Amino acid sequence: MRQIVLDTETTGLDPRQGHRIIEVACIEMVNRRLTGHHLHKYINPEREIDAGAQAVHGITLDFLADKPKFADIADEFFDFINGAELVIHNAPFDLGFLNAELRRLDRVPVETLCNGVTDTLKLAKEMHPGKRNSLDALCERYEIDNSSRTLHGALLDTELLADVFLAMTRGQNSLMIEPDTAPRPQLGADGQVRQRQPLRVHRASAEELAEHERVLAAIDQESKGACIWLAKPEAA
């Protein structure tokens, strides 16, 4: 299972008021293990940053002046999240901003590309009703060191959230069996289905087949005729 832990920082609180993404970070987990593969981008929002938002994340417009626009990183972002389950704390907030950016580019919504979304804030409220469930509160509850989080930052927050998510769902460490369903099609940045390249079949050479038969015969002899991989003539 491939999961992407995702976080954004923005110019304000509401994309419907024209606020934009200024930072996006994604880190990859495969079968509940961090792979070290990540995507992290600062983005020029092409607008002012609210003072309240800047006080939270500390990112200035001067710092973002030479950074790429969202349109410049959209394809790379699409490729990174394609086919994965997203893990987001307060998912409606980040998805709202991401889909607003994608609408400006006439692109398909995030949910079209990903294989579901897990909202860790919703999950935490179900697990810990009536308690504080901010990322800082969850770090404290699950004894995860967040001492370096003096300001919000998308990359640091995804790293902390990954640890929190793994701690919250520790019971899922047992073997997980994927449902017997057809695989989701892989989509390109334009929302079109990508054509999968046919698998190349490498057939064994005559020498390799002969060596295979020799090894099976040796196993059969050692096991006194109990080698189940060696084809034997059926009794008449």
N, C-alpha and C positions, 0 to 999 in steps of 0.2 A: 504494500500500500504506500503510495506517494502522497505526502501531505506537505503543504506550504504554510508556514506560520507568517502572517502578514500584518504590517502596521503602516500607517501613514501619519504625517504631520501636515497641517493645513494653515491657510491664511486666516481662517475663522471657523465658525461653527456650522454654517448652513450653506451648502452648495447652491440652493435655490436663490440665494442672495449674491451669487457670482463668486463665492469663495472657491479657492483652488488648492490643489495638492502642491506642497513644496518639498516633500520627502516621502519616498516609498521604500520599504525594506521587506524582503521575502527571504526566509531561510528554509532549506529543504530537509525533510525527514523522510526516510524510507524504512518501512516496517518499524516505526517508532525509534529510529536511530538517526541522530543528526549526521548528515553526510559531509558538512563543511562547504556545501555548494550554496551560494547565496546571491541575491540581486539587491543592490543598494544604490539609489539614485537621489541626488538633490535636483530640484526642478525649479526653473524660473516660472513664477506664477503669472507674470505679466499684469500684476496688480499689486496694490498695497497690502501689507499684513496688519491685521488688527493688533492693537497694543496688548490686549488681553491674551491673544494667541501667542504673540512673541514672548510674553512673560512666561508662558508655559514651556515653550521649546527652545527659546533663545536664538532662533534663526532669523537673520536680518535680510532685508531686501538687497543690501549691498553685497552680502555674501553670495546671494543667488543670481546676481546680475549676469555672470558669465556661464551659468549652468544651462543645460539643455531644457527645452520646453517639453511638455508631456508628449506632444506629437513625435518628438525625436526619439523617445524611449518606448513608445507604445508597442512596437513590434517585439522588442526584447522582453518587455513585461508579459505580453501575450504568450510568447514561446515558453517563458519560465513557469507560468501557472497552468499551462495547457494540460488538461486531463487530471490534475491533482485535486485533492480535497483541501480547501482553505480552512485554516484555523485562525480566528480573529477575535480579539476582545472587544465587545460591543460592535459586532459585525455590521449592523445597519448604518452606523456612522461611516465606516471606511468604504463600504459598498456604495453608499450614496454618493460619496465624492468620486470614487473610481468610475462609476457609471455616468456621472455628469461629465467627466473628462472624455469618456468614450463617445458619448452622444455628440460632443462637439466635433468629433472626428468621423462621425457616421459609422462607428464600429458597434459590434454586438455587445450586449452586457456581459459583465464578468461571469455571471451565473451560467451563461451559455457555454463557456469554455471549461469551467472547473467541474469537478466531480463531487459537488456538494460543499456546504459551508458549515463548520462547527463554530458556534458563538460561545466562547468560554465564559463570557459574562452571564449569559443565560444559563449555562451549565452550572456555574458557581452559585447562582441564586437558587437553583433547584437543589444543590447539594448542601448549601449553607443558608437556608432561609432566615431572613431577619438580621443577617450579619453584613458587615461591609465587605464588598467583593470587588473593590478596585484592584488594579494590578499590584500596587504596593501592599494592600491588605492581604492578598493571596500569597505574595512572596513571604510575608511575615508568618502567615498561617502554615505554609509548607516549608518554612525554614530555608528559603532561598535568598542568598545574599544579594541585596539590591542597593548596597551602600554607595555604589558609583552612580546611582540614578538621581543626580541633583536636579537635572532638567529632563523633560521628556525628549526622547530621540527614537526614531523609528527602528534603527538597527538594534540598539541596546534593548528596546522594549520587546522586539521579536525574540531575542535571545532569552530574556527573562520569561516571556510568555511560553516559549517552548518548554522550559524547565517546569513552569507551573502546570502546563497542560499534561505533561508526562506524569507529574505527581498526582494530579487530580484523577487521572485515568489509569492509575497503576495496575488496577485489576485487569486491564486489557493486554497485559504483557504476555498472557498465554497465547498459544497459537491461534491466529485468526484465519478462518476459512472464508475466502471470497465467495460472494453469492454466484450461483451458476447462471449468469446473465451474459449477454453479448457485450463485448468491450465497447466503451464509448468511442465514437469516431474522433480522430484527432483533427482539430480545426486550425486553420491559418488565421492570421491577424485580421483578415477580411471576413471571417466567419464561415468560409467555405471549407468543405471537407477535404483534407489532404489525402492524396492517393498513397497508399502504403506500397513500398517497394517489395516485390516478391522475395521470399527467403531463398538464399542460395543453398543448394543441397550438395554436400561434399560426400561422394561415395567412396567406400573403402577400396583400396587397391587389392590386387590378387595376393600380394605379399602380406598385407594386413589381415586379410581374411584367413589366410593359412596360419598365421600366428595366433589369431583368435581361436581357431579350431584346436591348435596345439595346446593352448592354455586350458581350454575346456576339457580336453581329453585328460590332461594331467589332474585337473580337479576331480573329474569323474573317477579316475583311478584311485586317488587319495581318499575319496569318500565312498569307495566300494560301490560305485554305480549310482550314487544318489545325486549326481549333478543335474539340477532341474533345468539348466540352460542348454543342455546338450540334447538335441533331437534324437530320439531312439525309435527304432522301428516298432510299430504296434504288434502285439502278439496276435497270431492268426486265430 
